[in-house]
Each structure stands twice: as structure tokens, then as C-alpha cells.
Amino acid sequence: MSAPDPILASAIAALRESRREDAKRLALQCWQQSAQPRAAAILALLESEAGRLDEAFAWNERASARSPGDPAIETQGARLLVLRGDLGAACDRFASVLRRVPQAGKPWVDFAQAALACGRASDAYAMALAATRTDRSLAGALQALFDLLPCAPLEQQPDARPEPGDCGLVSVITCSIDDERYWMMRQSYERALAGWPHEFIRIPDAKSLAEGYARGCAAARGTTAIFTHDDVEILPADFMYRLRRRLDECDILGVAGASRATGPGWTFAGRPYLHGCVIYPEREGYNVTVYSQVAPLAAGMRLMDGVFLAMPREVALAVGWDAVTCNGFHGYDVDFTLRAAQRGFRLAVACDLGVVHRSWGKFDEAWRAAAMRLMERHPELRGERGRETGCLSRVVPDAPSAVALIDRWALAGQS
């Protein structure tokens, strides 16, 4: 392997340190001496930043001539075509790169945006779908697929919907010390459960979530129990039909989780073991986050997020909430779902329940202390953290758009 060009290395360092004039001088010197393609790419970038697109494109063409087929240089050329307004040519170039290097990340997102802007969304969608069918770990292709989904509501398909009495009484159990949050949550569930027999069990003085949930479960009369945070909102008008349909396929149902247990938090498992969907409020609209293309239901979970857990009450009583290990407000969900999985209960997460969580979570000293207790209790949680722990995310303007998006994601997962 040849030694790196010292002038090129200096140009790259200057660029990283935002010394633009030095970077330009050094890159030009490198190009004049050895015609390094990366030097030309640096000059293309600098000319683009200065708004001189013709010069930028000329430098990119020189770089491409010196290193034909280089994915980074081709991607740079595609982005320059976008800036010049030649979206069709940009799409062609992005597609050429991504067919050869489907594991590229950001180019997929740029490809999707260019395709949306020039009316080629269906072609881009088909390409992203084919790529993710081949490899479900392609985060860039999955994000492009998510971005390309329309937000128009799907036509309602006739199905055999269960009658309200089919699931018996539903007990909604929560621990809440905040009256305003509790009543907002309760009103949302009231709308979601309209027409279905239900009750609310509020624990206002829980010593821990595990202790509070154990008390709530003992006081509940329902055959189905929903354990929920008090900062949750339910979006779909037909929520209970969705819940009943998914509960028929598992023993414990959540909205996000992992199919392997390797750390004290479910996200530690990393992609491709993360699944489900959680929605978060934005200043205007909602941020819909999904974790995989396995939809509408991902079975075989080992750990699940406790923001929302639904199950037959008898299952909750059989597993039990461990208020000794989980004596605070973290880790109760990891402990409960892992013990349930170890006992052979079927755990699953659904991407189409439309559950909004008004908090992104907090990983503070209390969380770290709970994590240490969990790892002592469960050696299985002392594994290696996955490298890719992020989600796919898309902001939509309103609740109907969020529901339409999760419905179309569920449909894409089945196709």
C-alpha cells in the first residue's frame, strides 16, 4: 500500500478544521503535482460551498475521470446535479451508486428526496424495497423507504372485527402523581376504548413502577390489562380493534423491543434485533419512529419498552412485577419482559398501534444504578452492545398522517 500523499493529508486536515483557504490552496497544489482524485473532490466541495456550481461540477468530473466508479465521487456529482436542478440526472446517478453499494447510508436519503421532487418516487420506492428485501439491516435504504411512503389514509378493508364483549373488561393501569398528565392520558384512552368495557386503575403513590403495577394489577378486574405511562396518547380511532387483533397472536404485546437481550436497555441489542414503532410529539405534528421493516407484528421479543404493555391479566399475575430488583422507576420493563420470555410466554411488538410517548426517556444516575441491579439479577444482560442502535424517523404534520404512515409501513412489511 502506497504512503498517503502528505499534501492531500494536510488539505483534508485543513478542511476538517474549517480552514477553507488553506484547504483550497493545498488541494490545488496536490492536484497540480499528482492529480489525486480526492484533491479534485475537495475543490469541488469548496467551489460548491462558494456557490460556483459550474466550477464545482468541473472539478467533480476531473475527479471522476481519475477514479471511475468511485462511490463517494459519484455521490458528490449527484448532489451537485440536485443543486443545479437536474433532478432526473441526479436520480440516475444516485441509483447507479446504490445498486453497486447498497450499504451506503446518506445517499439513499438524498435519492429519496430527489425522487420525490421530480416525480420518480415509485421507481425509487421499488428500488429501496428490493434492497431491504435482500438485506433488512440497510438503514439508509429503510429510511428512504420510510420517507417515500405516502401519508394518505388507506382505504378501509372489510375484516372480521371482534365485538366489544370479545375481550372482556379492559383494565388500564398507570402510576401517576400528576393530575394534568393523568387526565390527558385518560381522555385519550377513553376515546380509543369508546364502546369497549374498560376501567382505569391509577396508583398515585407508587414507591416504584414495579410496586405500583403490582398493586394496580391486584386491584384490576379486567381480563385484559394495559400497563401504560401517564404521558401516552393513543392516535387511531380503531385502536381497540388493532389491539385485539395483535393480542390474538401473542401473550404480551408492546410497541417497541428487541429480539435479543444483550444489555440493561432494550435498544442495546442494536439493529437488526430492534423492532416496533413509537411516536413522539413535535412542535408541529408528530415524529414517527420505527425500528425495523418487520411489520405489522414482530414476534420473538426478549425485551420490551414499558411505555405500553398489554396482556391478559392472568399473564401479568403469573410473571409478576419484581419490586425488589426494580425498586425505582427504571428497568422494571426489561426485568418483567425478560422473565416472561424465559418462562416461554410469547412476546411481540406491533408497529400499528399508534402509541405516542411524550418523553424520549432519561439515562441518568438513577438509570445507571438500575442497570447495575439488572445485570446482577440477569447475567444475560452483560453482553456486547450492538453497533447500530438508532431508529428510522419521519415528521408528519398531524395525527391522521401519523396513522396513515404506520398503516402503510405495516402494509409494506407484509408485501
FENDACOR-V273105 format. One record per residue. N is the residue number from 1. RES is the residue in one small letter. PSI is psi in whole degrees, 0 to 359 (999 if undefined). NEAR is the number of other C-alpha atoms within 12 Angstrom. D_LAST is the distance of its C-alpha to the last C-alpha in whole Angstrom. Layout:
# FENDACOR-V273105
n = [N:N]
res = [RES:RES]
psi = [PSI:PSI]
near = [NEAR:NEAR]
d_last = [D_LAST:D_LAST]
This chain:
# FENDACOR-V273105
n = [1:2:3:4:5:6:7:8:9:10:11:12:13:14:15:16:17:18:19:20:21:22:23:24:25:26:27:28:29:30:31:32:33:34:35:36:37:38:39:40:41:42:43:44:45:46:47:48:49:50:51:52:53:54:55:56:57:58:59:60:61:62:63:64:65:66:67:68:69:70:71:72:73:74:75:76:77:78:79:80:81:82:83:84:85:86:87:88:89:90:91:92:93:94:95:96:97:98:99:100:101:102:103:104:105:106:107:108:109:110:111:112:113:114:115:116:117:118:119:120:121:122:123:124:125:126:127:128:129:130:131:132:133:134:135:136:137:138:139:140:141:142:143:144:145:146:147:148:149:150:151:152:153:154:155:156:157:158:159:160:161:162:163:164:165:166:167:168:169:170:171:172:173:174:175:176:177:178:179:180:181:182:183:184:185:186:187:188:189:190:191:192:193:194:195:196:197:198:199:200:201:202:203:204:205:206:207:208:209:210:211:212:213:214:215:216:217:218:219:220:221:222:223:224:225:226:227:228:229:230:231:232:233:234:235:236:237:238:239:240:241:242:243:244:245:246:247:248:249:250:251:252:253:254:255:256:257:258:259:260:261:262:263:264:265:266:267:268:269:270:271:272:273:274:275:276:277:278:279:280:281:282:283:284:285:286:287:288:289:290:291:292:293:294:295:296:297:298:299:300:301:302:303:304:305:306:307:308:309:310:311:312:313:314:315:316:317:318:319:320:321:322:323:324:325:326:327:328:329:330:331:332:333:334:335:336:337:338:339:340:341:342:343:344:345:346:347:348:349:350:351:352:353:354:355:356:357:358:359:360:361:362:363:364:365:366:367:368:369:370:371:372:373:374:375:376:377:378:379:380:381:382:383:384:385:386:387:388:389:390:391:392:393:394:395:396:397:398:399:400:401:402:403:404:405:406:407:408:409:410:411:412:413:414:415]
res = [m:s:a:p:d:p:i:l:a:s:a:i:a:a:l:r:e:s:r:r:e:d:a:k:r:l:a:l:q:c:w:q:q:s:a:q:p:r:a:a:a:i:l:a:l:l:e:s:e:a:g:r:l:d:e:a:f:a:w:n:e:r:a:s:a:r:s:p:g:d:p:a:i:e:t:q:g:a:r:l:l:v:l:r:g:d:l:g:a:a:c:d:r:f:a:s:v:l:r:r:v:p:q:a:g:k:p:w:v:d:f:a:q:a:a:l:a:c:g:r:a:s:d:a:y:a:m:a:l:a:a:t:r:t:d:r:s:l:a:g:a:l:q:a:l:f:d:l:l:p:c:a:p:l:e:q:q:p:d:a:r:p:e:p:g:d:c:g:l:v:s:v:i:t:c:s:i:d:d:e:r:y:w:m:m:r:q:s:y:e:r:a:l:a:g:w:p:h:e:f:i:r:i:p:d:a:k:s:l:a:e:g:y:a:r:g:c:a:a:a:r:g:t:t:a:i:f:t:h:d:d:v:e:i:l:p:a:d:f:m:y:r:l:r:r:r:l:d:e:c:d:i:l:g:v:a:g:a:s:r:a:t:g:p:g:w:t:f:a:g:r:p:y:l:h:g:c:v:i:y:p:e:r:e:g:y:n:v:t:v:y:s:q:v:a:p:l:a:a:g:m:r:l:m:d:g:v:f:l:a:m:p:r:e:v:a:l:a:v:g:w:d:a:v:t:c:n:g:f:h:g:y:d:v:d:f:t:l:r:a:a:q:r:g:f:r:l:a:v:a:c:d:l:g:v:v:h:r:s:w:g:k:f:d:e:a:w:r:a:a:a:m:r:l:m:e:r:h:p:e:l:r:g:e:r:g:r:e:t:g:c:l:s:r:v:v:p:d:a:p:s:a:v:a:l:i:d:r:w:a:l:a:g:q:s]
psi = [129:151:146:146:120:327:319:318:320:322:318:318:318:321:316:331:10:27:79:317:318:319:317:315:315:320:319:319:317:317:317:328:321:4:45:126:327:331:317:323:323:317:324:318:314:320:323:315:330:358:10:80:324:316:320:315:323:318:322:321:323:317:317:322:325:334:73:137:3:120:320:319:319:321:319:318:320:320:325:323:323:314:328:352:6:74:325:313:324:317:317:318:318:315:320:316:313:335:327:327:70:342:355:144:284:325:329:316:317:321:315:317:320:319:320:322:337:14:23:30:321:320:317:321:315:322:317:321:316:320:318:334:326:321:105:356:2:93:319:316:322:319:319:316:316:317:330:349:135:157:13:138:143:151:137:127:135:133:166:91:134:149:155:325:348:334:1:195:136:125:119:115:128:153:120:131:0:110:315:313:318:314:328:315:315:317:323:315:325:318:318:329:11:128:351:140:128:164:159:132:110:129:104:354:38:135:333:166:322:316:317:319:324:317:317:319:322:327:342:152:354:158:335:132:133:118:120:146:161:4:41:146:141:125:315:137:332:33:314:327:319:314:314:319:317:323:337:343:1:176:324:127:133:190:347:145:188:145:6:153:113:2:174:0:146:331:346:336:325:163:138:25:355:140:162:191:131:140:140:146:143:169:320:99:211:146:109:121:133:158:344:173:2:105:156:348:132:116:177:27:148:325:146:153:137:6:328:119:126:144:162:140:326:330:316:319:324:319:312:152:126:96:357:305:317:77:18:219:23:152:348:323:318:313:311:311:325:316:324:317:319:331:357:6:150:115:139:158:144:144:358:21:341:42:124:132:126:24:142:1:163:124:79:196:322:320:317:322:318:322:321:320:321:316:329:322:324:95:335:337:11:27:189:135:138:154:318:105:10:178:172:139:143:131:131:159:337:175:315:322:322:316:318:321:315:328:319:328:320:319:320:325:336:341:999]
near = [4:5:8:15:23:19:28:34:22:26:35:32:20:22:25:14:13:15:17:24:20:24:32:32:25:32:38:30:25:29:27:16:17:20:25:32:33:38:40:43:45:43:44:37:36:35:26:27:20:16:16:19:26:21:23:32:35:24:35:39:30:27:33:29:21:22:21:16:24:25:30:31:36:39:40:39:43:37:37:39:31:30:24:22:17:20:29:29:26:33:40:29:34:43:36:27:31:37:25:18:24:34:24:30:26:27:40:43:36:37:47:43:31:38:36:25:21:22:17:24:28:21:24:39:33:24:31:43:35:23:31:31:23:17:20:28:32:35:36:35:42:50:40:41:45:43:38:37:36:26:25:20:20:20:9:9:9:6:9:10:18:19:15:20:19:19:29:23:25:37:38:44:45:45:36:33:21:18:16:13:23:29:21:21:33:32:22:26:40:27:21:30:32:21:22:28:25:30:28:34:31:35:33:23:17:23:21:30:41:36:29:35:45:35:29:36:41:23:22:31:24:30:26:39:42:45:45:41:39:40:34:38:37:42:39:31:26:27:29:40:28:33:46:35:25:31:31:23:23:30:35:52:50:45:48:51:51:43:34:37:38:31:35:43:45:40:35:32:34:30:33:31:37:49:48:48:48:45:45:34:30:23:12:12:20:31:34:43:40:47:47:49:45:38:32:36:41:40:36:34:40:45:49:50:45:40:42:40:45:42:42:35:34:21:31:38:24:22:28:30:34:35:28:22:29:36:27:27:36:36:45:42:45:46:44:41:49:45:33:33:29:21:17:19:29:32:43:43:50:50:46:48:47:49:49:39:33:24:19:18:18:13:17:12:13:17:22:20:21:31:35:23:29:36:26:18:24:25:18:24:31:22:19:17:21:22:16:21:26:26:33:34:30:35:25:30:21:23:31:23:28:43:39:31:42:48:38:30:44:31:22:30:30:16:16]
d_last = [46:48:49:48:50:52:52:48:48:50:48:45:47:48:45:44:47:46:50:48:52:52:49:49:53:52:49:51:53:51:50:53:54:51:48:46:42:42:45:44:40:42:44:41:40:44:44:41:42:45:43:45:41:43:45:42:40:43:43:39:40:43:41:38:41:42:39:37:33:33:30:32:34:32:30:33:34:30:31:35:33:31:35:36:34:32:29:27:29:28:25:25:27:25:22:25:25:22:21:24:24:20:22:24:23:25:24:21:21:24:22:20:23:24:21:21:25:25:23:20:17:15:16:16:13:11:14:13:9:11:14:12:10:13:15:14:17:17:19:19:16:14:17:17:13:14:17:15:13:16:18:18:18:15:17:17:16:19:18:21:22:25:28:30:32:30:29:33:35:33:35:34:36:37:39:41:44:43:44:42:39:39:39:37:34:36:35:32:31:33:31:28:30:32:32:32:35:35:38:38:40:41:43:45:47:44:46:43:39:39:43:42:38:40:43:40:39:42:43:40:40:36:34:31:32:30:32:31:33:35:34:30:29:26:24:22:25:23:23:24:22:19:21:22:19:18:22:21:19:22:25:25:23:23:21:21:22:22:22:25:29:31:32:34:31:27:26:29:26:24:21:19:20:20:17:17:18:22:23:26:29:30:33:31:28:26:24:21:20:17:17:14:11:11:10:11:13:15:17:20:22:26:27:26:27:29:29:27:27:27:28:30:34:35:33:34:37:37:35:38:38:40:43:45:43:41:44:42:39:37:36:36:32:32:34:33:30:31:33:31:29:32:33:30:28:24:23:20:19:16:15:15:19:21:23:26:28:31:32:31:33:36:37:41:44:43:39:41:43:41:39:42:42:39:39:42:41:38:38:35:34:37:34:33:31:28:28:25:25:24:21:19:21:21:24:23:26:26:25:23:21:20:19:16:15:14:13:10:10:9:6:5:6:4:0]
